Amino acid sequence: MKRASPVELRQSLEMADALASAGIRFVPVPVINDAGFNRLVDESRKIIDGILTEVEHETTNQQFESLAKSE
């Protein structure tokens, strides 16, 4: 197992803090090597992209509903 450097640990904590600040639940998952870390980061990006798409869709629907009510 490769120990994380202080820089890597700080970056991981910053990612977790950004998710928490955005109100997104997350599960910390330990990794034992760079390949595992990169795989989980890629998977997380896909999940976050899905969340963003859903939020954009909800926002668009709310805007259309608001316009329909004002007419």
Gaussian input, Z-matrix of N, CA and C with variables (Angstrom, degrees):
# hf/3-21g

backbone

0 1
 N
 C     1     B1
 C     2     B2     1     A1
 N     3     B3     2     A2     1     D1
 C     4     B4     3     A3     2     D2
 C     5     B5     4     A4     3     D3
 N     6     B6     5     A5     4     D4
 C     7     B7     6     A6     5     D5
 C     8     B8     7     A7     6     D6
 N     9     B9     8     A8     7     D7
 C    10    B10     9     A9     8     D8
 C    11    B11    10    A10     9     D9
 N    12    B12    11    A11    10    D10
 C    13    B13    12    A12    11    D11
 C    14    B14    13    A13    12    D12
 N    15    B15    14    A14    13    D13
 C    16    B16    15    A15    14    D14
 C    17    B17    16    A16    15    D15
 N    18    B18    17    A17    16    D16
 C    19    B19    18    A18    17    D17
 C    20    B20    19    A19    18    D18
 N    21    B21    20    A20    19    D19
 C    22    B22    21    A21    20    D20
 C    23    B23    22    A22    21    D21
 N    24    B24    23    A23    22    D22
 C    25    B25    24    A24    23    D23
 C    26    B26    25    A25    24    D24
 N    27    B27    26    A26    25    D25
 C    28    B28    27    A27    26    D26
 C    29    B29    28    A28    27    D27
 N    30    B30    29    A29    28    D28
 C    31    B31    30    A30    29    D29
 C    32    B32    31    A31    30    D30
 N    33    B33    32    A32    31    D31
 C    34    B34    33    A33    32    D32
 C    35    B35    34    A34    33    D33
 N    36    B36    35    A35    34    D34
 C    37    B37    36    A36    35    D35
 C    38    B38    37    A37    36    D36
 N    39    B39    38    A38    37    D37
 C    40    B40    39    A39    38    D38
 C    41    B41    40    A40    39    D39
 N    42    B42    41    A41    40    D40
 C    43    B43    42    A42    41    D41
 C    44    B44    43    A43    42    D42
 N    45    B45    44    A44    43    D43
 C    46    B46    45    A45    44    D44
 C    47    B47    46    A46    45    D45
 N    48    B48    47    A47    46    D46
 C    49    B49    48    A48    47    D47
 C    50    B50    49    A49    48    D48
 N    51    B51    50    A50    49    D49
 C    52    B52    51    A51    50    D50
 C    53    B53    52    A52    51    D51
 N    54    B54    53    A53    52    D52
 C    55    B55    54    A54    53    D53
 C    56    B56    55    A55    54    D54
 N    57    B57    56    A56    55    D55
 C    58    B58    57    A57    56    D56
 C    59    B59    58    A58    57    D57
 N    60    B60    59    A59    58    D58
 C    61    B61    60    A60    59    D59
 C    62    B62    61    A61    60    D60
 N    63    B63    62    A62    61    D61
 C    64    B64    63    A63    62    D62
 C    65    B65    64    A64    63    D63
 N    66    B66    65    A65    64    D64
 C    67    B67    66    A66    65    D65
 C    68    B68    67    A67    66    D66
 N    69    B69    68    A68    67    D67
 C    70    B70    69    A69    68    D68
 C    71    B71    70    A70    69    D69
 N    72    B72    71    A71    70    D70
 C    73    B73    72    A72    71    D71
 C    74    B74    73    A73    72    D72
 N    75    B75    74    A74    73    D73
 C    76    B76    75    A75    74    D74
 C    77    B77    76    A76    75    D75
 N    78    B78    77    A77    76    D76
 C    79    B79    78    A78    77    D77
 C    80    B80    79    A79    78    D78
 N    81    B81    80    A80    79    D79
 C    82    B82    81    A81    80    D80
 C    83    B83    82    A82    81    D81
 N    84    B84    83    A83    82    D82
 C    85    B85    84    A84    83    D83
 C    86    B86    85    A85    84    D84
 N    87    B87    86    A86    85    D85
 C    88    B88    87    A87    86    D86
 C    89    B89    88    A88    87    D87
 N    90    B90    89    A89    88    D88
 C    91    B91    90    A90    89    D89
 C    92    B92    91    A91    90    D90
 N    93    B93    92    A92    91    D91
 C    94    B94    93    A93    92    D92
 C    95    B95    94    A94    93    D93
 N    96    B96    95    A95    94    D94
 C    97    B97    96    A96    95    D95
 C    98    B98    97    A97    96    D96
 N    99    B99    98    A98    97    D97
 C   100   B100    99    A99    98    D98
 C   101   B101   100   A100    99    D99
 N   102   B102   101   A101   100   D100
 C   103   B103   102   A102   101   D101
 C   104   B104   103   A103   102   D102
 N   105   B105   104   A104   103   D103
 C   106   B106   105   A105   104   D104
 C   107   B107   106   A106   105   D105
 N   108   B108   107   A107   106   D106
 C   109   B109   108   A108   107   D107
 C   110   B110   109   A109   108   D108
 N   111   B111   110   A110   109   D109
 C   112   B112   111   A111   110   D110
 C   113   B113   112   A112   111   D111
 N   114   B114   113   A113   112   D112
 C   115   B115   114   A114   113   D113
 C   116   B116   115   A115   114   D114
 N   117   B117   116   A116   115   D115
 C   118   B118   117   A117   116   D116
 C   119   B119   118   A118   117   D117
 N   120   B120   119   A119   118   D118
 C   121   B121   120   A120   119   D119
 C   122   B122   121   A121   120   D120
 N   123   B123   122   A122   121   D121
 C   124   B124   123   A123   122   D122
 C   125   B125   124   A124   123   D123
 N   126   B126   125   A125   124   D124
 C   127   B127   126   A126   125   D125
 C   128   B128   127   A127   126   D126
 N   129   B129   128   A128   127   D127
 C   130   B130   129   A129   128   D128
 C   131   B131   130   A130   129   D129
 N   132   B132   131   A131   130   D130
 C   133   B133   132   A132   131   D131
 C   134   B134   133   A133   132   D132
 N   135   B135   134   A134   133   D133
 C   136   B136   135   A135   134   D134
 C   137   B137   136   A136   135   D135
 N   138   B138   137   A137   136   D136
 C   139   B139   138   A138   137   D137
 C   140   B140   139   A139   138   D138
 N   141   B141   140   A140   139   D139
 C   142   B142   141   A141   140   D140
 C   143   B143   142   A142   141   D141
 N   144   B144   143   A143   142   D142
 C   145   B145   144   A144   143   D143
 C   146   B146   145   A145   144   D144
 N   147   B147   146   A146   145   D145
 C   148   B148   147   A147   146   D146
 C   149   B149   148   A148   147   D147
 N   150   B150   149   A149   148   D148
 C   151   B151   150   A150   149   D149
 C   152   B152   151   A151   150   D150
 N   153   B153   152   A152   151   D151
 C   154   B154   153   A153   152   D152
 C   155   B155   154   A154   153   D153
 N   156   B156   155   A155   154   D154
 C   157   B157   156   A156   155   D155
 C   158   B158   157   A157   156   D156
 N   159   B159   158   A158   157   D157
 C   160   B160   159   A159   158   D158
 C   161   B161   160   A160   159   D159
 N   162   B162   161   A161   160   D160
 C   163   B163   162   A162   161   D161
 C   164   B164   163   A163   162   D162
 N   165   B165   164   A164   163   D163
 C   166   B166   165   A165   164   D164
 C   167   B167   166   A166   165   D165
 N   168   B168   167   A167   166   D166
 C   169   B169   168   A168   167   D167
 C   170   B170   169   A169   168   D168
 N   171   B171   170   A170   169   D169
 C   172   B172   171   A171   170   D170
 C   173   B173   172   A172   171   D171
 N   174   B174   173   A173   172   D172
 C   175   B175   174   A174   173   D173
 C   176   B176   175   A175   174   D174
 N   177   B177   176   A176   175   D175
 C   178   B178   177   A177   176   D176
 C   179   B179   178   A178   177   D177
 N   180   B180   179   A179   178   D178
 C   181   B181   180   A180   179   D179
 C   182   B182   181   A181   180   D180
 N   183   B183   182   A182   181   D181
 C   184   B184   183   A183   182   D182
 C   185   B185   184   A184   183   D183
 N   186   B186   185   A185   184   D184
 C   187   B187   186   A186   185   D185
 C   188   B188   187   A187   186   D186
 N   189   B189   188   A188   187   D187
 C   190   B190   189   A189   188   D188
 C   191   B191   190   A190   189   D189
 N   192   B192   191   A191   190   D190
 C   193   B193   192   A192   191   D191
 C   194   B194   193   A193   192   D192
 N   195   B195   194   A194   193   D193
 C   196   B196   195   A195   194   D194
 C   197   B197   196   A196   195   D195
 N   198   B198   197   A197   196   D196
 C   199   B199   198   A198   197   D197
 C   200   B200   199   A199   198   D198
 N   201   B201   200   A200   199   D199
 C   202   B202   201   A201   200   D200
 C   203   B203   202   A202   201   D201
 N   204   B204   203   A203   202   D202
 C   205   B205   204   A204   203   D203
 C   206   B206   205   A205   204   D204
 N   207   B207   206   A206   205   D205
 C   208   B208   207   A207   206   D206
 C   209   B209   208   A208   207   D207
 N   210   B210   209   A209   208   D208
 C   211   B211   210   A210   209   D209
 C   212   B212   211   A211   210   D210

   B1=1.4414
   B2=1.5151
   B3=1.3175
   B4=1.4598
   B5=1.5252
   B6=1.3170
   B7=1.4757
   B8=1.5206
   B9=1.3164
   B10=1.4608
   B11=1.5282
   B12=1.3105
   B13=1.4642
   B14=1.5331
   B15=1.3255
   B16=1.4705
   B17=1.5342
   B18=1.3140
   B19=1.4699
   B20=1.5305
   B21=1.3280
   B22=1.4700
   B23=1.5272
   B24=1.3170
   B25=1.4588
   B26=1.5290
   B27=1.3359
   B28=1.4621
   B29=1.5138
   B30=1.3343
   B31=1.4671
   B32=1.5294
   B33=1.3122
   B34=1.4651
   B35=1.5271
   B36=1.3138
   B37=1.4617
   B38=1.5272
   B39=1.3312
   B40=1.4633
   B41=1.5264
   B42=1.3356
   B43=1.4648
   B44=1.5275
   B45=1.3318
   B46=1.4590
   B47=1.5289
   B48=1.3150
   B49=1.4600
   B50=1.5261
   B51=1.3337
   B52=1.4643
   B53=1.5259
   B54=1.3255
   B55=1.4597
   B56=1.5263
   B57=1.3198
   B58=1.4650
   B59=1.5269
   B60=1.3139
   B61=1.4671
   B62=1.5218
   B63=1.3336
   B64=1.4635
   B65=1.5282
   B66=1.3265
   B67=1.4558
   B68=1.5133
   B69=1.3169
   B70=1.4628
   B71=1.5262
   B72=1.3245
   B73=1.4636
   B74=1.5223
   B75=1.3042
   B76=1.4590
   B77=1.5173
   B78=1.3050
   B79=1.4669
   B80=1.5199
   B81=1.3221
   B82=1.4570
   B83=1.5326
   B84=1.3025
   B85=1.4629
   B86=1.5234
   B87=1.3132
   B88=1.4592
   B89=1.5331
   B90=1.3118
   B91=1.4635
   B92=1.5228
   B93=1.3287
   B94=1.4639
   B95=1.5223
   B96=1.3504
   B97=1.4626
   B98=1.5260
   B99=1.3191
   B100=1.4636
   B101=1.5263
   B102=1.3129
   B103=1.4665
   B104=1.5302
   B105=1.3110
   B106=1.4601
   B107=1.5125
   B108=1.3178
   B109=1.4693
   B110=1.5223
   B111=1.3291
   B112=1.4666
   B113=1.5247
   B114=1.3239
   B115=1.4718
   B116=1.5209
   B117=1.3338
   B118=1.4581
   B119=1.5314
   B120=1.3168
   B121=1.4656
   B122=1.5281
   B123=1.3261
   B124=1.4731
   B125=1.5259
   B126=1.3231
   B127=1.4639
   B128=1.5317
   B129=1.3263
   B130=1.4659
   B131=1.5207
   B132=1.3334
   B133=1.4727
   B134=1.5231
   B135=1.3178
   B136=1.4679
   B137=1.5257
   B138=1.3236
   B139=1.4639
   B140=1.5267
   B141=1.3203
   B142=1.4643
   B143=1.5233
   B144=1.3235
   B145=1.4663
   B146=1.5292
   B147=1.3305
   B148=1.4630
   B149=1.5205
   B150=1.3233
   B151=1.4656
   B152=1.5237
   B153=1.3195
   B154=1.4609
   B155=1.5294
   B156=1.3105
   B157=1.4623
   B158=1.5215
   B159=1.3314
   B160=1.4609
   B161=1.5289
   B162=1.3293
   B163=1.4691
   B164=1.5257
   B165=1.3279
   B166=1.4636
   B167=1.5240
   B168=1.3157
   B169=1.4622
   B170=1.5330
   B171=1.3264
   B172=1.4641
   B173=1.5274
   B174=1.3264
   B175=1.4630
   B176=1.5208
   B177=1.3262
   B178=1.4645
   B179=1.5219
   B180=1.3231
   B181=1.4644
   B182=1.5231
   B183=1.3246
   B184=1.4616
   B185=1.5237
   B186=1.3217
   B187=1.4715
   B188=1.5220
   B189=1.3163
   B190=1.4590
   B191=1.5236
   B192=1.3187
   B193=1.4635
   B194=1.5123
   B195=1.3072
   B196=1.4648
   B197=1.5234
   B198=1.3265
   B199=1.4701
   B200=1.5314
   B201=1.3258
   B202=1.4538
   B203=1.5268
   B204=1.3058
   B205=1.4608
   B206=1.5321
   B207=1.3299
   B208=1.4588
   B209=1.5282
   B210=1.3242
   B211=1.4687
   B212=1.4640
   A1=109.39
   A2=115.46
   A3=121.16
   A4=109.40
   A5=116.61
   A6=119.86
   A7=109.82
   A8=115.86
   A9=121.03
   A10=109.32
   A11=114.63
   A12=119.59
   A13=108.90
   A14=117.38
   A15=119.27
   A16=112.59
   A17=117.94
   A18=121.62
   A19=110.32
   A20=116.90
   A21=120.69
   A22=111.20
   A23=116.63
   A24=120.37
   A25=110.94
   A26=116.63
   A27=120.40
   A28=110.74
   A29=117.60
   A30=121.39
   A31=111.15
   A32=116.85
   A33=120.77
   A34=110.77
   A35=116.84
   A36=120.29
   A37=111.60
   A38=117.08
   A39=120.75
   A40=111.00
   A41=117.13
   A42=120.31
   A43=110.38
   A44=116.85
   A45=120.61
   A46=110.69
   A47=117.03
   A48=121.25
   A49=111.42
   A50=117.31
   A51=121.09
   A52=110.66
   A53=117.71
   A54=121.24
   A55=110.54
   A56=116.64
   A57=120.57
   A58=110.54
   A59=117.86
   A60=121.34
   A61=111.68
   A62=116.67
   A63=121.34
   A64=111.61
   A65=116.73
   A66=120.42
   A67=113.64
   A68=116.67
   A69=121.82
   A70=108.67
   A71=115.40
   A72=119.89
   A73=109.26
   A74=115.81
   A75=120.18
   A76=109.06
   A77=114.06
   A78=120.85
   A79=107.45
   A80=117.50
   A81=118.38
   A82=109.60
   A83=115.50
   A84=120.56
   A85=108.02
   A86=117.78
   A87=119.17
   A88=111.08
   A89=115.56
   A90=121.32
   A91=108.44
   A92=114.93
   A93=118.12
   A94=113.38
   A95=116.10
   A96=118.00
   A97=109.86
   A98=116.39
   A99=121.96
   A100=112.10
   A101=117.59
   A102=120.54
   A103=110.39
   A104=116.53
   A105=120.45
   A106=111.78
   A107=116.25
   A108=121.08
   A109=110.48
   A110=115.93
   A111=120.30
   A112=112.09
   A113=117.05
   A114=120.97
   A115=110.17
   A116=116.93
   A117=120.45
   A118=112.14
   A119=117.53
   A120=120.34
   A121=109.62
   A122=117.42
   A123=120.56
   A124=111.06
   A125=116.58
   A126=120.43
   A127=110.46
   A128=116.58
   A129=120.87
   A130=111.29
   A131=116.42
   A132=119.75
   A133=111.16
   A134=116.86
   A135=120.40
   A136=110.84
   A137=116.38
   A138=120.78
   A139=110.01
   A140=117.01
   A141=120.70
   A142=110.89
   A143=117.71
   A144=120.70
   A145=110.74
   A146=116.72
   A147=120.92
   A148=111.53
   A149=116.87
   A150=121.16
   A151=109.78
   A152=117.10
   A153=120.78
   A154=111.50
   A155=117.00
   A156=120.96
   A157=110.40
   A158=116.71
   A159=120.79
   A160=111.09
   A161=116.71
   A162=120.63
   A163=110.24
   A164=117.20
   A165=120.48
   A166=110.54
   A167=117.31
   A168=122.13
   A169=110.19
   A170=117.09
   A171=121.50
   A172=110.70
   A173=116.82
   A174=120.96
   A175=110.71
   A176=116.86
   A177=121.01
   A178=110.41
   A179=117.56
   A180=121.18
   A181=111.11
   A182=116.99
   A183=120.38
   A184=110.85
   A185=117.24
   A186=120.65
   A187=110.17
   A188=117.94
   A189=120.88
   A190=110.92
   A191=117.23
   A192=120.62
   A193=110.63
   A194=117.06
   A195=121.94
   A196=110.69
   A197=116.70
   A198=121.00
   A199=110.65
   A200=116.69
   A201=120.80
   A202=110.35
   A203=118.15
   A204=121.34
   A205=111.91
   A206=116.66
   A207=120.09
   A208=112.64
   A209=117.08
   A210=119.33
   A211=112.24
   D1=134.64
   D2=178.35
   D3=-92.31
   D4=124.82
   D5=176.75
   D6=-71.98
   D7=140.83
   D8=178.53
   D9=-73.65
   D10=142.85
   D11=176.28
   D12=-77.36
   D13=163.16
   D14=176.13
   D15=-56.74
   D16=-36.42
   D17=178.68
   D18=-65.86
   D19=-44.23
   D20=179.05
   D21=-63.55
   D22=-40.86
   D23=178.41
   D24=-64.44
   D25=-42.22
   D26=178.54
   D27=-62.37
   D28=-42.90
   D29=179.05
   D30=-62.89
   D31=-40.18
   D32=178.37
   D33=-63.93
   D34=-42.80
   D35=178.32
   D36=-65.79
   D37=-35.98
   D38=177.21
   D39=-65.35
   D40=-39.99
   D41=177.26
   D42=-63.15
   D43=-45.07
   D44=179.69
   D45=-63.28
   D46=-41.50
   D47=179.38
   D48=-64.15
   D49=-40.08
   D50=179.11
   D51=-63.08
   D52=-42.54
   D53=177.78
   D54=-64.12
   D55=-46.37
   D56=-179.69
   D57=-62.75
   D58=-41.23
   D59=179.49
   D60=-63.62
   D61=-31.08
   D62=178.94
   D63=-83.52
   D64=-1.97
   D65=179.76
   D66=78.97
   D67=20.55
   D68=-179.19
   D69=-99.03
   D70=124.45
   D71=176.47
   D72=-69.36
   D73=147.10
   D74=177.73
   D75=-146.69
   D76=159.05
   D77=178.19
   D78=-119.13
   D79=118.39
   D80=176.51
   D81=-70.78
   D82=130.32
   D83=-178.41
   D84=-124.92
   D85=121.00
   D86=179.05
   D87=-71.57
   D88=147.11
   D89=176.89
   D90=-126.68
   D91=152.35
   D92=-177.68
   D93=-106.97
   D94=-9.50
   D95=178.95
   D96=-155.65
   D97=171.74
   D98=-177.59
   D99=-63.96
   D100=-35.71
   D101=-179.37
   D102=-63.28
   D103=-44.36
   D104=177.77
   D105=-64.49
   D106=-40.33
   D107=177.69
   D108=-61.23
   D109=-49.04
   D110=-178.29
   D111=-63.31
   D112=-37.73
   D113=178.23
   D114=-62.94
   D115=-44.76
   D116=-179.67
   D117=-69.85
   D118=-35.38
   D119=176.23
   D120=-64.01
   D121=-43.62
   D122=177.89
   D123=-61.03
   D124=-43.10
   D125=178.91
   D126=-64.49
   D127=-40.73
   D128=178.38
   D129=-62.60
   D130=-40.20
   D131=178.26
   D132=-61.27
   D133=-41.13
   D134=178.29
   D135=-62.74
   D136=-41.84
   D137=179.34
   D138=-65.16
   D139=-45.19
   D140=179.70
   D141=-64.21
   D142=-39.48
   D143=175.32
   D144=-59.13
   D145=-40.88
   D146=177.44
   D147=-63.91
   D148=-40.44
   D149=177.54
   D150=-63.11
   D151=-44.91
   D152=179.94
   D153=-62.66
   D154=-41.06
   D155=178.13
   D156=-61.99
   D157=-43.17
   D158=179.30
   D159=-63.77
   D160=-43.26
   D161=179.69
   D162=-64.11
   D163=-42.80
   D164=178.66
   D165=-62.00
   D166=-40.89
   D167=179.16
   D168=-63.42
   D169=-45.65
   D170=179.43
   D171=-63.27
   D172=-40.97
   D173=179.90
   D174=-64.58
   D175=-42.74
   D176=178.63
   D177=-62.52
   D178=-43.89
   D179=178.47
   D180=-61.88
   D181=-41.37
   D182=179.31
   D183=-64.98
   D184=-38.08
   D185=178.79
   D186=-65.59
   D187=-43.26
   D188=178.84
   D189=-64.72
   D190=-41.29
   D191=178.63
   D192=-63.69
   D193=-40.02
   D194=178.97
   D195=-64.51
   D196=-41.67
   D197=178.59
   D198=-66.00
   D199=-39.91
   D200=-178.98
   D201=-65.53
   D202=-36.75
   D203=-179.94
   D204=-71.21
   D205=-31.45
   D206=-177.23
   D207=-79.93
   D208=-13.12
   D209=-178.32
   D210=-85.82

